[in-house]
């Protein structure tokens, strides 16, 4: 019994949270997230966007550092509320990759 508990605890320690997300080979900002944001978010969430369509001026994803500041909000609006992007949702594959990046990312 004690061995089972130790194994279970060891498996959930990948990123410090036990969420069930596979953190074996998560996408990085450079390999996936930046392209996803460019295609789905930057038309409103870039500091250079001509028309931000109501996006708060301080919520911008121009760089990895800027994006990391908004990880909780990205999770809340895209994954939980599913209110972003307003032009349409994301695919199941994009959802999985985004969950992995948010949970396990660099």
C-alpha positions in Angstrom: 0.0 0.0 0.0 2.8 2.5 0.9 4.6 1.7 -2.3 1.4 2.5 -4.3 1.1 5.8 -2.6 4.8 6.6 -3.3 4.4 5.7 -7.0 1.2 7.8 -7.3 2.9 10.8 -5.6 6.0 10.5 -7.9 3.9 10.4 -11.0 2.1 13.7 -10.1 5.3 15.6 -9.5 6.1 16.6 -13.1 5.3 20.3 -12.7 4.3 20.5 -9.1 0.6 20.0 -9.8 -1.5 16.9 -10.3 -3.8 17.9 -13.0 -3.7 14.9 -15.3 -1.9 16.9 -18.0 0.8 14.9 -19.8 4.0 16.9 -19.3 6.3 14.4 -21.0 7.0 16.6 -24.0 5.2 19.9 -23.7 5.3 22.6 -26.4 7.5 25.6 -25.7 6.7 29.2 -26.4 9.0 29.2 -29.4 7.9 25.9 -30.9 4.1 26.3 -30.6 2.7 29.0 -28.4 4.0 32.0 -30.2 2.5 30.8 -33.5 -0.8 30.0 -31.8 -0.9 33.5 -30.3 0.0 35.1 -33.6 -2.8 33.3 -35.4 -5.5 33.5 -32.7 -4.8 36.5 -30.4 -2.4 39.0 -31.8 -4.9 40.8 -34.0 -6.3 42.3 -30.7 -3.6 41.6 -28.2 -0.5 43.1 -29.8 0.7 46.5 -28.8 0.8 47.4 -32.5 -2.7 46.3 -33.2 -4.5 49.0 -35.2 -7.9 48.1 -33.7 -7.8 46.1 -30.4 -11.6 45.5 -30.6 -12.0 46.3 -26.9 -9.0 44.3 -25.6 -7.5 46.0 -22.6 -4.4 48.0 -23.6 -2.2 46.3 -21.0 -3.1 42.8 -22.1 -0.6 42.2 -24.9 1.2 39.0 -26.0 4.1 40.6 -28.0 6.9 38.6 -26.2 7.2 35.5 -24.1 7.7 37.6 -21.0 4.5 39.6 -21.6 2.6 36.4 -22.4 3.7 34.7 -19.2 2.3 37.5 -17.2 -1.2 36.6 -18.5 -1.1 32.8 -18.3 -3.8 32.6 -15.7 -6.1 34.9 -17.8 -5.3 32.9 -20.9 -6.4 29.7 -19.2 -9.5 31.4 -17.8 -10.7 32.9 -21.0 -9.7 30.3 -23.6 -10.0 27.1 -21.7 -12.5 27.7 -18.9 -14.9 30.3 -20.2 -14.2 29.6 -23.8 -14.9 33.3 -24.6 -11.7 33.8 -26.5 -10.9 34.0 -29.3 -14.1 35.8 -30.2 -13.8 34.8 -33.8 -14.3 31.2 -32.9 -13.0 28.5 -30.6 -9.9 26.4 -30.8 -9.5 22.9 -32.0 -9.1 19.9 -29.6 -5.4 19.6 -30.6 -4.9 23.3 -29.9 -6.6 22.9 -26.5 -4.4 20.0 -25.6 -1.2 21.9 -26.6 -2.3 25.0 -24.8 -3.1 23.1 -21.6 0.3 21.4 -21.8 2.1 24.8 -22.3 0.2 26.4 -19.5 0.7 23.6 -17.0 4.1 22.2 -18.0 5.8 25.0 -20.0 9.2 26.4 -19.4 
